[in-house]
Amino acid sequence: MTTGAPSPLAPKRSRARTFLPLGLAAWLVLEIWLLTVVANAAGGLTVLLLLIGGAVLGAAVIKRAGRRAFANLTSTFQQAQAAAQSGTVPDAADRKGAEDRNGFLMLGGLLLMIPGLISDVAGLLLLVPQVRTALGRAAERAVERRMAAAPPGSLQDAFQQARIHRPDGKVVQGEVIRDDAPQGPYGPAGGQRPPLTP
């Protein structure tokens, strides 16, 4: 006979999975309420013009950020190709795109395109370079903290190992050979044995 009680081995839900739907629902209700308040105060045409203006501005921001990201990617490929043709070591990666925080700029454009006044304000804040820089540094610190706290053998540990590279930017591939491995009569323990002869 089975009962409706959950198994004691069932994994717990993370806080993000619990609070994210509640946060989205609260945000939608707040956006709708704020739109109705502004529509009652300033008129429906004003709200419509605000939403259309936000969508147009957001599309322009996303287009500009996309062009900038494509230009950074193209220049990186051209530098690598020129270095390969000349036989020299390529320079360190250009950090211009990372300092511009194109990802946050695109997020700002997306927030401007979403109908709502709160998302428009958040999108406008992300257009300010100092805000993007502060958010980018905070995100980098958060990722580094999570990677440092990752247990060995996890996916985060693999990403951390992938970040280890030489100063010129090339990843060092290699194999570890231990001289202190236990030796058997035919070489290292667990190695190939010669075939038996009659």
GROMACS elastic network, one bead per residue, 0.5 to 0.9 nm:
[ bonds ]
;  ai    aj funct       b0    kb
    2     5     6  0.85532   500
    3     6     6  0.82940   500
    5     8     6  0.87452   500
    6     9     6  0.83823   500
    6    10     6  0.69905   500
    7    10     6  0.54005   500
    8    11     6  0.84437   500
    9    12     6  0.89740   500
   11    14     6  0.89911   500
   13    16     6  0.82498   500
   13    17     6  0.64542   500
   13    18     6  0.68164   500
   14    17     6  0.53710   500
   14    18     6  0.64605   500
   14    19     6  0.88341   500
   15    18     6  0.50173   500
   15    19     6  0.60022   500
   15    20     6  0.81341   500
   16    19     6  0.53215   500
   16    20     6  0.54721   500
   16    21     6  0.86623   500
   17    20     6  0.56516   500
   17    21     6  0.72289   500
   18    21     6  0.67594   500
   18    22     6  0.73672   500
   19    22     6  0.51300   500
   19    23     6  0.59523   500
   19    24     6  0.85827   500
   20    23     6  0.50442   500
   20    24     6  0.61362   500
   20    25     6  0.85848   500
   21    24     6  0.51200   500
   21    25     6  0.61409   500
   21    26     6  0.85984   500
   22    25     6  0.51539   500
   22    26     6  0.61595   500
   22    27     6  0.85653   500
   23    26     6  0.51203   500
   23    27     6  0.60656   500
   23    28     6  0.86428   500
   24    27     6  0.50385   500
   24    28     6  0.61853   500
   24    29     6  0.86546   500
   25    28     6  0.52048   500
   25    29     6  0.62542   500
   25    30     6  0.85900   500
   26    29     6  0.51997   500
   26    30     6  0.60913   500
   26    31     6  0.85767   500
   27    30     6  0.50956   500
   27    31     6  0.60815   500
   27    32     6  0.86637   500
   27   118     6  0.84980   500
   28    31     6  0.50852   500
   28    32     6  0.62121   500
   28    33     6  0.85443   500
   28   116     6  0.86687   500
   29    32     6  0.52570   500
   29    33     6  0.61001   500
   29    34     6  0.85590   500
   30    33     6  0.50868   500
   30    34     6  0.60148   500
   30    35     6  0.85288   500
   30   118     6  0.83627   500
   31    34     6  0.51701   500
   31    35     6  0.61463   500
   31    36     6  0.87041   500
   31   115     6  0.85285   500
   31   116     6  0.55225   500
   31   117     6  0.65644   500
   31   118     6  0.64393   500
   31   119     6  0.82187   500
   32    35     6  0.51462   500
   32    36     6  0.63140   500
   32    37     6  0.87123   500
   32   116     6  0.74469   500
   33    36     6  0.52413   500
   33    37     6  0.62602   500
   33    38     6  0.87529   500
   34    37     6  0.50507   500
   34    38     6  0.61753   500
   34    39     6  0.84390   500
   34   116     6  0.81578   500
   34   117     6  0.72551   500
   34   118     6  0.83147   500
   35    38     6  0.52312   500
   35    39     6  0.59676   500
   35    40     6  0.85655   500
   35    47     6  0.70933   500
   35   116     6  0.69416   500
   35   117     6  0.70359   500
   36    40     6  0.60745   500
   36    41     6  0.85602   500
   36    44     6  0.86021   500
   36    47     6  0.88742   500
   37    40     6  0.52073   500
   37    41     6  0.62476   500
   37    42     6  0.85963   500
   38    41     6  0.50146   500
   38    42     6  0.57422   500
   38    43     6  0.71455   500
   38    44     6  0.81187   500
   38    46     6  0.84297   500
   38    47     6  0.69133   500
   39    42     6  0.54023   500
   39    45     6  0.79128   500
   39    46     6  0.72348   500
   39    47     6  0.59016   500
   39    48     6  0.88766   500
   40    43     6  0.56508   500
   40    44     6  0.73664   500
   41    44     6  0.89258   500
   42    45     6  0.81492   500
   42    46     6  0.62179   500
   42    47     6  0.76099   500
   43    46     6  0.55662   500
   43    47     6  0.67794   500
   43    48     6  0.89569   500
   44    47     6  0.52030   500
   44    48     6  0.62043   500
   44    49     6  0.86770   500
   45    48     6  0.50059   500
   45    49     6  0.61213   500
   45    50     6  0.85687   500
   46    49     6  0.51187   500
   46    50     6  0.61562   500
   46    51     6  0.86784   500
   47    50     6  0.50260   500
   47    51     6  0.62208   500
   47    52     6  0.86391   500
   48    51     6  0.51811   500
   48    52     6  0.61751   500
   48    53     6  0.85093   500
   49    52     6  0.51115   500
   49    53     6  0.59389   500
   49    54     6  0.84599   500
   50    53     6  0.51235   500
   50    54     6  0.60881   500
   50    55     6  0.86393   500
   50   117     6  0.83249   500
   51    54     6  0.51296   500
   51    55     6  0.62430   500
   51    56     6  0.87313   500
   51   112     6  0.85333   500
   51   113     6  0.79890   500
   51   114     6  0.83460   500
   51   115     6  0.58469   500
   51   116     6  0.69860   500
   51   117     6  0.79379   500
   51   120     6  0.85607   500
   52    55     6  0.51310   500
   52    56     6  0.62326   500
   52    57     6  0.85936   500
   52   113     6  0.84276   500
   52   115     6  0.84905   500
   53    56     6  0.51927   500
   53    57     6  0.60583   500
   53    58     6  0.84015   500
   53   112     6  0.87893   500
   53   113     6  0.88455   500
   54    57     6  0.51467   500
   54    58     6  0.59013   500
   54    59     6  0.85304   500
   54   109     6  0.87079   500
   54   111     6  0.87454   500
   54   112     6  0.50286   500
   54   113     6  0.57577   500
   54   114     6  0.80249   500
   54   115     6  0.78306   500
   54   116     6  0.88937   500
   54   117     6  0.89500   500
   54   120     6  0.65680   500
   55    58     6  0.50654   500
   55    59     6  0.61696   500
   55    60     6  0.86728   500
   55   109     6  0.83028   500
   55   110     6  0.84793   500
   55   111     6  0.88638   500
   55   112     6  0.58266   500
   55   114     6  0.70118   500
   55   115     6  0.76000   500
   56    59     6  0.52136   500
   56    60     6  0.63198   500
   56    61     6  0.87300   500
   56   112     6  0.83491   500
   56   113     6  0.72346   500
   57    60     6  0.51203   500
   57    61     6  0.61871   500
   57    62     6  0.86822   500
   57   109     6  0.72219   500
   57   112     6  0.69315   500
   57   113     6  0.75914   500
   58    61     6  0.50849   500
   58    62     6  0.61716   500
   58    63     6  0.85413   500
   58   106     6  0.84251   500
   58   108     6  0.72615   500
   58   110     6  0.59716   500
   58   111     6  0.72612   500
   58   114     6  0.85895   500
   58   120     6  0.89276   500
   58   123     6  0.80826   500
   59    62     6  0.52041   500
   59    63     6  0.61192   500
   59    64     6  0.86287   500
   59   109     6  0.62937   500
   59   110     6  0.76160   500
   59   112     6  0.81587   500
   59   113     6  0.68011   500
   60    63     6  0.51128   500
   60    64     6  0.61717   500
   60    65     6  0.86236   500
   60   109     6  0.75883   500
   61    64     6  0.51410   500
   61    65     6  0.60964   500
   61    66     6  0.84582   500
   61   105     6  0.71414   500
   61   106     6  0.68122   500
   61   108     6  0.77736   500
   61   109     6  0.51619   500
   61   110     6  0.85378   500
   61   112     6  0.89495   500
   61   127     6  0.84953   500
   62    65     6  0.51413   500
   62    66     6  0.59723   500
   62    67     6  0.85572   500
   62   105     6  0.71991   500
   62   107     6  0.80420   500
   62   108     6  0.81067   500
   62   109     6  0.52086   500
   62   110     6  0.71564   500
   63    66     6  0.51321   500
   63    67     6  0.62278   500
   63    68     6  0.86712   500
   63   106     6  0.83884   500
   63   109     6  0.87731   500
   64    67     6  0.51784   500
   64    68     6  0.62255   500
   64    69     6  0.86663   500
   64   106     6  0.87237   500
   65    68     6  0.50422   500
   65    69     6  0.61215   500
   65    70     6  0.85559   500
   65   102     6  0.56377   500
   65   103     6  0.79669   500
   65   105     6  0.63266   500
   65   106     6  0.60631   500
   65   109     6  0.88127   500
   66    69     6  0.51050   500
   66    70     6  0.61048   500
   66    71     6  0.85390   500
   66   102     6  0.77156   500
   66   106     6  0.76026   500
   67    70     6  0.50781   500
   67    71     6  0.60838   500
   67    72     6  0.86314   500
   68    71     6  0.50576   500
   68    72     6  0.62229   500
   68    73     6  0.86381   500
   68    97     6  0.75265   500
   68   102     6  0.75983   500
   69    72     6  0.51225   500
   69    73     6  0.61959   500
   69    74     6  0.86033   500
   69    97     6  0.65048   500
   69   102     6  0.66339   500
   69   103     6  0.88789   500
   70    73     6  0.50627   500
   70    74     6  0.60574   500
   70    75     6  0.85909   500
   71    74     6  0.50917   500
   71    75     6  0.61492   500
   71    76     6  0.86009   500
   72    75     6  0.52420   500
   72    76     6  0.62194   500
   72    77     6  0.87540   500
   72    94     6  0.81533   500
   72    96     6  0.75698   500
   72    97     6  0.60992   500
   73    76     6  0.51502   500
   73    77     6  0.63325   500
   73    78     6  0.86800   500
   73    97     6  0.86526   500
   74    77     6  0.51909   500
   74    78     6  0.61573   500
   74    79     6  0.86569   500
   75    79     6  0.61044   500
   75    80     6  0.85796   500
   75    94     6  0.88600   500
   76    79     6  0.51922   500
   76    80     6  0.62486   500
   76    81     6  0.86212   500
   76    93     6  0.72322   500
   76    94     6  0.72726   500
   77    80     6  0.51029   500
   77    81     6  0.60708   500
   77    82     6  0.85670   500
   78    81     6  0.50518   500
   78    82     6  0.60677   500
   78    83     6  0.85121   500
   79    82     6  0.51515   500
   79    83     6  0.61099   500
   79    84     6  0.85732   500
   79    90     6  0.69770   500
   79    91     6  0.78628   500
   80    83     6  0.51142   500
   80    84     6  0.61337   500
   80    85     6  0.86696   500
   80    89     6  0.87076   500
   80    90     6  0.58609   500
   80    91     6  0.82219   500
   81    84     6  0.50657   500
   81    85     6  0.62029   500
   81    86     6  0.86548   500
   81    90     6  0.87705   500
   82    85     6  0.51654   500
   82    86     6  0.62013   500
   82    87     6  0.84591   500
   82    88     6  0.86232   500
   82    90     6  0.82785   500
   83    86     6  0.52196   500
   83    87     6  0.58918   500
   83    88     6  0.51588   500
   83    89     6  0.61432   500
   83    90     6  0.52062   500
   83    91     6  0.82015   500
   84    87     6  0.50532   500
   84    88     6  0.64861   500
   84    89     6  0.76582   500
   84    90     6  0.76384   500
   85    88     6  0.79366   500
   86    89     6  0.88550   500
   87    90     6  0.89621   500
   88    91     6  0.89824   500
   89   168     6  0.72099   500
   90    93     6  0.83572   500
   90   168     6  0.74291   500
   90   169     6  0.82892   500
   91    94     6  0.81777   500
   91   168     6  0.71446   500
   91   169     6  0.82655   500
   92    95     6  0.87383   500
   92   167     6  0.83496   500
   92   168     6  0.64241   500
   92   169     6  0.64249   500
   93   169     6  0.78975   500
   94    97     6  0.74773   500
   94    98     6  0.83453   500
   95    98     6  0.51268   500
   95    99     6  0.60558   500
   95   100     6  0.85988   500
   96    99     6  0.51895   500
   96   100     6  0.62321   500
   96   101     6  0.87447   500
   97   100     6  0.51202   500
   97   101     6  0.63646   500
   97   102     6  0.65064   500
   98   101     6  0.51113   500
   98   102     6  0.70556   500
   98   103     6  0.86819   500
   98   136     6  0.88208   500
   99   102     6  0.82094   500
   99   132     6  0.89351   500
   99   133     6  0.70890   500
   99   136     6  0.85732   500
  100   103     6  0.86363   500
  100   104     6  0.87226   500
  100   105     6  0.81424   500
  100   129     6  0.74145   500
  100   132     6  0.78756   500
  100   133     6  0.76726   500
  101   104     6  0.55172   500
  101   105     6  0.63833   500
  101   106     6  0.88336   500
  101   129     6  0.82958   500
  101   132     6  0.62781   500
  101   133     6  0.68941   500
  101   136     6  0.69213   500
  102   106     6  0.60899   500
  102   107     6  0.84946   500
  102   132     6  0.88749   500
  103   106     6  0.51650   500
  103   107     6  0.62100   500
  103   108     6  0.86245   500
  104   108     6  0.60724   500
  104   109     6  0.86115   500
  104   126     6  0.64870   500
  104   127     6  0.82535   500
  104   132     6  0.61892   500
  104   135     6  0.83413   500
  104   136     6  0.79266   500
  105   108     6  0.50306   500
  105   109     6  0.63579   500
  105   110     6  0.87033   500
  105   123     6  0.84308   500
  105   126     6  0.62433   500
  105   127     6  0.61540   500
  105   128     6  0.89121   500
  105   129     6  0.88197   500
  105   132     6  0.75088   500
  106   109     6  0.50118   500
  106   110     6  0.61699   500
  106   111     6  0.86011   500
  106   126     6  0.89105   500
  107   111     6  0.61223   500
  107   112     6  0.85695   500
  107   123     6  0.72132   500
  107   126     6  0.76483   500
  108   111     6  0.51076   500
  108   112     6  0.62318   500
  108   113     6  0.87223   500
  108   119     6  0.87335   500
  108   120     6  0.83273   500
  108   122     6  0.70412   500
  108   124     6  0.65608   500
  108   125     6  0.75735   500
  108   126     6  0.50446   500
  108   127     6  0.63033   500
  109   112     6  0.50425   500
  109   113     6  0.63077   500
  109   114     6  0.88692   500
  109   120     6  0.89119   500
  109   123     6  0.61425   500
  109   124     6  0.82427   500
  109   126     6  0.83813   500
  109   127     6  0.81734   500
  110   113     6  0.50716   500
  110   114     6  0.64110   500
  110   119     6  0.89125   500
  110   123     6  0.73706   500
  111   114     6  0.52322   500
  111   115     6  0.82283   500
  111   116     6  0.87474   500
  111   118     6  0.89095   500
  111   119     6  0.51496   500
  111   120     6  0.59580   500
  111   121     6  0.84572   500
  111   122     6  0.68676   500
  111   124     6  0.84410   500
  112   115     6  0.74464   500
  112   116     6  0.82473   500
  112   117     6  0.86793   500
  112   119     6  0.62555   500
  112   121     6  0.78249   500
  112   122     6  0.78912   500
  112   123     6  0.51269   500
  112   124     6  0.72199   500
  113   116     6  0.86857   500
  113   119     6  0.84533   500
  113   120     6  0.76696   500
  113   123     6  0.86793   500
  114   117     6  0.89518   500
  114   119     6  0.66916   500
  114   120     6  0.75096   500
  115   119     6  0.74173   500
  115   120     6  0.77347   500
  116   119     6  0.55808   500
  116   120     6  0.62752   500
  116   121     6  0.89169   500
  117   121     6  0.62403   500
  117   122     6  0.86586   500
  118   121     6  0.51659   500
  118   122     6  0.62666   500
  118   123     6  0.85522   500
  119   122     6  0.50299   500
  119   123     6  0.60009   500
  119   124     6  0.85421   500
  120   124     6  0.61102   500
  120   125     6  0.85940   500
  121   124     6  0.50824   500
  121   125     6  0.62262   500
  121   126     6  0.87433   500
  122   125     6  0.50977   500
  122   126     6  0.64002   500
  122   127     6  0.89531   500
  123   126     6  0.51355   500
  123   127     6  0.66291   500
  124   127     6  0.51732   500
  124   128     6  0.72143   500
  125   128     6  0.56048   500
  125   129     6  0.88698   500
  125   131     6  0.67933   500
  125   132     6  0.83710   500
  126   129     6  0.73444   500
  126   130     6  0.87495   500
  126   131     6  0.61117   500
  126   132     6  0.57809   500
  127   130     6  0.88594   500
  127   131     6  0.77501   500
  127   132     6  0.73609   500
  128   131     6  0.54794   500
  128   132     6  0.65188   500
  128   133     6  0.88824   500
  129   132     6  0.51132   500
  129   133     6  0.61379   500
  129   134     6  0.86390   500
  130   133     6  0.50822   500
  130   134     6  0.61412   500
  130   135     6  0.85663   500
  131   134     6  0.51822   500
  131   135     6  0.61201   500
  131   136     6  0.84708   500
  132   135     6  0.51714   500
  132   136     6  0.59655   500
  132   137     6  0.86049   500
  133   136     6  0.50510   500
  133   137     6  0.61938   500
  133   138     6  0.85835   500
  134   137     6  0.52880   500
  134   138     6  0.62097   500
  134   139     6  0.86305   500
  135   138     6  0.50714   500
  135   139     6  0.60849   500
  135   140     6  0.86138   500
  136   139     6  0.50861   500
  136   140     6  0.61811   500
  136   141     6  0.86634   500
  137   140     6  0.50753   500
  137   141     6  0.62080   500
  137   142     6  0.86021   500
  138   141     6  0.51763   500
  138   142     6  0.61821   500
  138   143     6  0.86845   500
  139   142     6  0.50672   500
  139   143     6  0.61884   500
  139   144     6  0.86119   500
  140   143     6  0.51720   500
  140   144     6  0.61544   500
  140   145     6  0.86232   500
  141   144     6  0.50991   500
  141   145     6  0.61362   500
  141   146     6  0.86555   500
  142   145     6  0.51549   500
  142   146     6  0.62716   500
  142   147     6  0.86369   500
  143   146     6  0.51671   500
  143   147     6  0.61157   500
  143   148     6  0.85594   500
  144   147     6  0.50825   500
  144   148     6  0.60525   500
  144   149     6  0.85968   500
  144   160     6  0.89294   500
  145   148     6  0.51469   500
  145   149     6  0.62405   500
  145   150     6  0.86782   500
  146   149     6  0.51620   500
  146   150     6  0.61520   500
  146   156     6  0.79326   500
  147   150     6  0.51233   500
  147   151     6  0.86800   500
  147   156     6  0.55475   500
  147   157     6  0.66327   500
  147   159     6  0.80368   500
  147   160     6  0.66041   500
  148   151     6  0.84351   500
  148   156     6  0.85969   500
  148   157     6  0.82142   500
  148   160     6  0.82125   500
  150   153     6  0.85059   500
  150   154     6  0.67380   500
  150   155     6  0.84248   500
  150   156     6  0.60577   500
  150   157     6  0.61727   500
  151   154     6  0.59790   500
  151   156     6  0.81365   500
  151   157     6  0.69830   500
  152   155     6  0.87844   500
  152   156     6  0.85239   500
  152   157     6  0.58640   500
  152   158     6  0.86046   500
  153   156     6  0.81168   500
  153   157     6  0.59039   500
  153   158     6  0.70642   500
  154   157     6  0.50987   500
  154   158     6  0.65443   500
  154   159     6  0.89316   500
  155   158     6  0.50453   500
  155   159     6  0.64580   500
  155   160     6  0.87322   500
  156   159     6  0.50583   500
  156   160     6  0.62171   500
  156   161     6  0.86383   500
  157   161     6  0.61710   500
  157   162     6  0.85785   500
  158   161     6  0.50724   500
  158   162     6  0.61614   500
  158   163     6  0.87791   500
  159   163     6  0.64464   500
  160   163     6  0.52326   500
  160   164     6  0.70331   500
  161   164     6  0.54924   500
  161   165     6  0.88059   500
  162   165     6  0.75742   500
  162   171     6  0.77930   500
  163   171     6  0.81758   500
  164   171     6  0.70322   500
  164   172     6  0.81277   500
  165   168     6  0.79901   500
  165   169     6  0.59801   500
  165   170     6  0.57564   500
  165   172     6  0.60295   500
  166   169     6  0.54582   500
  166   170     6  0.55280   500
  166   171     6  0.62082   500
  166   172     6  0.66796   500
  167   170     6  0.74695   500
  168   171     6  0.89488   500
  177   181     6  0.88756   500
  178   181     6  0.57869   500
  179   182     6  0.86303   500
  180   183     6  0.84094   500
  181   188     6  0.67315   500
  181   189     6  0.76951   500
  182   187     6  0.87324   500
  182   188     6  0.61394   500
  182   189     6  0.58892   500
  183   186     6  0.77436   500
  183   187     6  0.54922   500
  183   189     6  0.53218   500
  184   187     6  0.52430   500
  184   188     6  0.55172   500
  184   190     6  0.80408   500
  184   191     6  0.84715   500
  185   188     6  0.81195   500
  185   189     6  0.82690   500
  186   189     6  0.78629   500
  186   191     6  0.75225   500
  186   192     6  0.77851   500
  186   193     6  0.64201   500
  186   194     6  0.80937   500
  187   190     6  0.85431   500
  187   191     6  0.66579   500
  187   192     6  0.83297   500
  187   193     6  0.86748   500
  188   191     6  0.54994   500
  188   192     6  0.86614   500
  189   192     6  0.87994   500
  190   193     6  0.85556   500
  193   196     6  0.87387   500
